[in-house]
Amino acid sequence: MRLVKAGLFISLDGVVESPRDWQQPFDAQIAAIMDEGLKDSDAILLGTNTYLQFAGFWPTADDSVPMAKYLNNTTKYVASSTLDHLDWANSTLLHGDLVSEVKRIKTLPGKNIQIPGSPRLVYSLLAAGLLDELALMIQPVVVGTGQRLFDTGTRIKLEQTDARPLDNGSVLVVYRPTGT
């Protein structure tokens, strides 16, 4: 069975909204970490907002950029109750109950399914017991305001499987959910 793995940039105060406004600059070390996640996946799962942001940028990016090549050529599953069509190549709109749909795509043949961004989707899958791995790139910044990943009061137990300090002051921490 395929695993669903999520990766998010998160501030010290738990903000995950608009990381492009406050995250550390991308460097070779972050690129290598992101490449690790992409190598073991052949599909991505996106929420509405992340899909719209990505679809507005990546299709116009040159395939000489590895991330553009990956995103433009990879199967994309989009969890949305507001979109009725998808223009980005290789995109499939998930219909119906999110839990049922994610359970279904986890059983399809292939590698793992990566969730880049989409914090509300990540939390929903975490709370539903469908997220297999949560990688948080903790940024050395207090943002102050914005959407936080954990702000609903639901208890979810996690087990750390990896932790790495990065040269830019960030820390990568990878967790495996163990229940509620």
C-alpha positions in Angstrom: 0.0 0.0 0.0 1.2 3.5 -0.8 2.0 5.9 2.0 0.8 9.5 2.2 3.6 11.8 3.3 3.3 15.5 3.9 6.0 18.2 4.1 5.4 21.6 5.5 7.4 24.7 6.4 6.4 25.8 9.9 7.4 28.7 12.1 8.5 28.4 15.7 5.0 29.6 16.7 3.3 27.0 14.5 2.3 29.1 11.5 2.1 27.3 8.2 0.3 30.0 6.1 2.2 31.7 3.3 5.7 30.3 4.1 7.1 32.0 1.0 6.8 35.2 3.0 9.0 34.1 6.0 10.8 30.8 5.3 14.6 30.6 5.0 15.9 30.9 1.5 16.2 27.6 -0.5 19.7 26.3 -0.5 21.3 23.0 -1.7 20.6 21.3 1.6 16.8 22.0 1.5 16.8 21.1 -2.2 18.4 17.7 -1.4 15.8 17.1 1.4 13.0 17.9 -1.0 14.5 15.6 -3.7 14.5 12.7 -1.2 10.8 13.0 -0.8 10.1 13.3 -4.5 12.2 10.2 -5.4 9.9 7.9 -3.4 6.7 9.3 -4.8 4.9 9.3 -8.1 1.8 11.3 -7.1 0.9 14.4 -5.2 -2.2 15.3 -3.2 -3.2 19.0 -3.0 -5.9 21.1 -1.4 -7.7 23.8 -3.3 -5.5 26.8 -2.4 -2.2 25.0 -3.0 -3.5 23.6 -6.3 -4.5 27.1 -7.4 -1.1 28.5 -6.4 0.9 25.7 -8.0 -1.2 25.6 -11.2 -0.7 29.4 -11.6 3.0 29.0 -11.6 4.5 25.6 -12.3 3.0 24.9 -15.7 4.9 27.9 -17.1 8.2 27.0 -15.4 10.9 25.4 -17.6 11.3 21.6 -17.3 15.0 22.2 -16.8 14.0 23.1 -13.2 13.7 19.6 -11.5 10.7 20.7 -9.4 8.8 22.0 -12.4 9.5 18.8 -14.4 8.4 16.6 -11.4 5.2 18.6 -10.7 4.2 19.1 -14.3 4.6 15.4 -15.2 3.3 13.8 -11.9 -0.2 12.6 -11.2 -2.0 15.2 -9.1 -5.0 14.4 -6.9 -6.9 17.5 -5.8 -9.2 17.5 -2.8 -11.6 20.3 -3.3 -15.3 20.9 -2.7 -15.2 24.2 -4.6 -13.4 23.4 -7.9 -15.4 21.7 -10.7 -12.6 21.4 -13.3 -8.8 21.3 -13.3 -6.7 22.7 -16.1 -3.2 21.6 -15.0 -2.1 18.4 -16.9 -2.3 15.1 -15.1 -4.7 16.5 -12.4 -7.7 14.5 -11.1 -10.4 16.0 -8.9 -11.3 13.8 -6.0 -15.1 13.5 -5.7 -17.1 12.6 -2.6 -15.8 11.8 0.8 -12.2 12.7 1.3 -11.4 9.8 3.6 -12.9 7.2 1.2 -11.1 8.8 -1.8 -7.7 8.9 0.0 -8.1 5.3 1.1 -8.9 4.4 -2.5 -5.8 6.1 -4.0 -3.6 4.6 -1.3 -4.5 1.2 -2.7 -3.7 2.1 -6.3 -0.4 0.7 -7.7 2.6 3.1 -7.5 5.0 4.8 -5.2 4.1 7.0 -2.3 1.8 10.1 -2.5 3.4 13.4 -1.4 1.5 16.4 0.0 3.5 19.6 -0.5 1.8 22.3 1.5 -2.0 22.2 1.9 -1.9 22.4 5.7 -5.7 22.1 6.2 -5.7 18.9 4.1 -2.6 17.6 6.0 -4.4 18.2 9.3 -7.6 16.6 8.1 -5.7 13.4 7.0 -3.7 13.4 10.2 -6.9 13.6 12.3 -8.5 10.8 10.1 -5.5 8.5 10.6 -4.6 8.6 6.9 -1.3 10.5 7.0 1.6 8.1 7.3 4.4 10.7 7.7 4.6 14.4 8.6 7.9 16.2 7.9 8.1 19.7 9.4 10.8 22.1 8.3 10.9 24.3 11.4 12.0 27.8 10.5 13.9 30.1 13.0 11.2 32.8 12.9 8.2 33.8 15.0 5.5 34.9 12.5 2.9 36.1 15.0 -0.2 35.7 13.0 -1.5 33.3 10.4 -3.0 29.8 10.0 -1.5 27.3 12.4 -1.2 23.6 11.7 -2.5 22.5 15.1 -5.2 24.8 16.4 -8.3 22.6 16.7 -7.7 21.0 20.1 -7.7 17.4 18.7 -5.0 15.3 20.4 -2.8 13.3 18.0 0.2 11.3 19.1 3.3 11.4 17.0 6.6 9.5 17.1 9.8 11.2 15.9 11.5 9.1 13.2 14.2 11.7 12.1 15.6 15.1 13.2 18.3 17.1 11.5 19.6 20.6 12.1 20.2 22.4 8.9 23.0 24.9 8.1 20.5 27.7 7.6 19.2 27.5 11.2 16.1 25.4 10.3 15.4 22.0 11.8 13.8 19.1 9.9 11.7 16.9 12.1 9.9 13.9 10.7 7.1 12.2 12.6 4.9 9.1 12.2 1.4 9.3 13.6 0.7 6.7 16.3 -2.9 7.5 17.1 -5.1 10.0 19.0 
